[in-house]
Amino acid sequence: MPRRRRSPPFAVRRSRIHGRGVFATRRIRSGRSLIAYEGQILTEEEADARYDDEADDPHTLLFHVEGDRYIDASVGGNDARFINHSCDPNCESVVVDGAVVIRAIRNIQPGAELTYDYALEIEANPSRVRRALYACLCGAARCRGTMLEEVRRRAPRRRRRGPG
Protein backbone atom coordinates (compact mmCIF):
# COMPACT_ATOMS: atom_id res chain seq x y z
CA MET A 1 0.00 0.00 0.00
CA PRO A 2 1.48 3.41 -0.93
CA ARG A 3 2.50 5.67 1.90
CA ARG A 4 0.19 8.67 2.34
CA ARG A 5 1.92 12.01 2.16
CA ARG A 6 1.38 14.22 5.21
CA SER A 7 0.27 17.77 4.77
CA PRO A 8 2.85 20.45 5.61
CA PRO A 9 3.20 21.29 9.32
CA PHE A 10 2.01 24.87 8.72
CA ALA A 11 -0.85 26.95 7.35
CA VAL A 12 -1.24 30.52 6.08
CA ARG A 13 -3.53 32.86 8.01
CA ARG A 14 -3.79 36.45 9.24
CA SER A 15 -0.70 37.67 11.13
CA ARG A 16 -0.24 40.26 13.88
CA ILE A 17 3.17 41.07 12.37
CA HIS A 18 2.00 41.89 8.85
CA GLY A 19 -0.83 40.82 6.55
CA ARG A 20 -0.74 37.07 6.20
CA GLY A 21 1.74 34.83 7.96
CA VAL A 22 2.65 31.16 8.19
CA PHE A 23 1.81 29.31 11.41
CA ALA A 24 2.81 25.90 12.74
CA THR A 25 -0.11 23.44 12.80
CA ARG A 26 1.89 20.83 14.69
CA ARG A 27 5.24 20.67 16.49
CA ILE A 28 8.23 21.34 14.23
CA ARG A 29 11.65 20.13 15.32
CA SER A 30 14.78 22.23 15.03
CA GLY A 31 16.68 21.56 11.81
CA ARG A 32 13.65 20.53 9.77
CA SER A 33 13.50 21.88 6.23
CA LEU A 34 10.00 23.30 5.83
CA ILE A 35 9.52 24.74 2.36
CA ALA A 36 11.48 25.91 -0.66
CA TYR A 37 11.04 29.56 -1.65
CA GLU A 38 9.52 29.24 -5.12
CA GLY A 39 8.89 31.66 -7.94
CA GLN A 40 10.17 32.83 -11.29
CA ILE A 41 13.95 32.80 -11.65
CA LEU A 42 15.39 36.15 -12.78
CA THR A 43 18.82 37.55 -13.49
CA GLU A 44 19.81 40.80 -11.78
CA GLU A 45 19.24 42.65 -15.05
CA GLU A 46 15.71 41.21 -15.33
CA ALA A 47 14.96 42.04 -11.69
CA ASP A 48 16.20 45.62 -12.17
CA ALA A 49 14.04 45.99 -15.28
CA ARG A 50 10.97 44.62 -13.46
CA TYR A 51 11.30 46.58 -10.22
CA ASP A 52 12.19 50.18 -9.47
CA ASP A 53 14.92 50.05 -6.82
CA GLU A 54 13.88 53.48 -5.50
CA ALA A 55 10.22 52.58 -4.95
CA ASP A 56 8.93 53.43 -1.49
CA ASP A 57 7.37 50.03 -0.89
CA PRO A 58 9.21 47.93 1.70
CA HIS A 59 7.35 44.73 0.80
CA THR A 60 9.28 42.33 -1.31
CA LEU A 61 8.87 38.95 -2.87
CA LEU A 62 12.25 39.02 -4.60
CA PHE A 63 14.88 36.81 -3.00
CA HIS A 64 18.57 37.02 -3.95
CA VAL A 65 19.87 33.47 -4.12
CA GLU A 66 23.45 33.80 -5.26
CA GLY A 67 25.47 35.65 -7.87
CA ASP A 68 23.14 36.83 -10.62
CA ARG A 69 20.16 34.70 -9.57
CA TYR A 70 16.91 35.93 -7.98
CA ILE A 71 13.58 34.28 -7.19
CA ASP A 72 10.47 36.41 -7.72
CA ALA A 73 7.63 34.85 -5.71
CA SER A 74 5.13 37.31 -7.20
CA VAL A 75 5.16 34.96 -10.23
CA GLY A 76 4.63 31.30 -9.37
CA GLY A 77 5.32 31.79 -5.66
CA ASN A 78 4.18 29.45 -2.90
CA ASP A 79 3.33 29.80 0.82
CA ALA A 80 6.97 30.61 1.67
CA ARG A 81 6.30 34.18 0.46
CA PHE A 82 4.04 34.72 3.48
CA ILE A 83 6.69 33.96 6.12
CA ASN A 84 7.23 37.24 7.98
CA HIS A 85 10.38 38.90 9.31
CA SER A 86 11.43 38.76 12.96
CA CYS A 87 14.50 39.99 14.82
CA ASP A 88 14.20 36.83 16.96
CA PRO A 89 13.37 34.29 14.24
CA ASN A 90 12.56 30.61 14.63
CA CYS A 91 13.61 29.81 11.04
CA GLU A 92 16.40 30.68 8.64
CA SER A 93 16.85 30.72 4.88
CA VAL A 94 19.59 28.51 3.46
CA VAL A 95 20.72 27.60 -0.05
CA VAL A 96 20.46 23.85 -0.72
CA ASP A 97 21.39 22.61 -4.19
CA GLY A 98 20.81 26.08 -5.66
CA ALA A 99 17.38 26.54 -4.06
CA VAL A 100 16.40 28.67 -1.07
CA VAL A 101 14.93 26.52 1.70
CA ILE A 102 13.32 27.75 4.91
CA ARG A 103 14.51 25.65 7.87
CA ALA A 104 13.54 25.66 11.55
CA ILE A 105 16.41 26.80 13.81
CA ARG A 106 14.66 25.79 17.03
CA ASN A 107 11.67 23.71 18.08
CA ILE A 108 8.42 25.44 17.11
CA GLN A 109 5.15 24.76 18.90
CA PRO A 110 1.73 24.56 17.21
CA GLY A 111 0.22 28.02 16.74
CA ALA A 112 3.58 29.84 16.61
CA GLU A 113 4.22 32.05 13.60
CA LEU A 114 7.15 30.98 11.42
CA THR A 115 9.63 33.83 10.91
CA TYR A 116 13.13 34.51 9.67
CA ASP A 117 15.37 37.57 9.53
CA TYR A 118 14.91 39.21 6.11
CA ALA A 119 18.17 41.18 6.40
CA LEU A 120 16.98 43.45 3.59
CA GLU A 121 19.49 45.43 1.57
CA ILE A 122 18.81 48.90 0.16
CA GLU A 123 21.02 51.65 -1.20
CA ALA A 124 23.95 52.93 0.86
CA ASN A 125 23.21 55.76 3.30
CA PRO A 126 19.42 55.85 2.96
CA SER A 127 17.55 58.86 4.31
CA ARG A 128 15.75 58.68 7.67
CA VAL A 129 12.41 58.67 5.80
CA ARG A 130 13.55 55.78 3.60
CA ARG A 131 14.85 53.78 6.60
CA ALA A 132 11.52 54.34 8.37
CA LEU A 133 9.76 52.42 5.59
CA TYR A 134 11.56 49.31 6.85
CA ALA A 135 10.48 49.55 10.47
CA CYS A 136 10.14 46.15 12.10
CA LEU A 137 6.82 45.13 13.67
CA CYS A 138 7.91 41.73 14.99
CA GLY A 139 7.40 42.58 18.67
CA ALA A 140 10.45 40.59 19.82
CA ALA A 141 11.93 41.56 23.18
CA ARG A 142 15.24 42.42 21.47
CA CYS A 143 13.76 43.87 18.27
CA ARG A 144 16.35 46.00 16.46
CA GLY A 145 13.54 48.16 15.01
CA THR A 146 14.31 47.47 11.35
CA MET A 147 14.08 44.73 8.74
CA LEU A 148 17.29 46.06 7.19
CA GLU A 149 20.50 44.07 7.33
CA GLU A 150 22.89 45.14 10.07
CA VAL A 151 25.95 43.01 9.38
CA ARG A 152 27.10 41.42 6.12
CA ARG A 153 26.49 37.69 6.03
CA ARG A 154 26.45 34.95 3.42
CA ALA A 155 22.92 33.61 3.92
CA PRO A 156 20.45 34.24 1.10
CA ARG A 157 18.23 37.20 1.76
CA ARG A 158 15.20 38.89 0.40
CA ARG A 159 15.85 42.02 -1.53
CA ARG A 160 13.66 45.09 -1.18
CA ARG A 161 11.77 45.22 -4.42
CA GLY A 162 8.27 44.87 -5.73
CA PRO A 163 4.86 44.52 -4.10
CA GLY A 164 4.32 42.30 -1.07
PyMOL commands that set and color helices and strands:
alter all, ss='L'
color gray80, all
select helices_A, chain A and resi 44-50+79-82+128-132
alter helices_A, ss='H'
color red, helices_A
select strands_A, chain A and resi 10-14+20-24+33-36+40-42+62-66+69-72+84-85+91-96+99-104+113-116+157-159
alter strands_A, ss='S'
color yellow, strands_A
deselect
rebuild
show_as cartoon
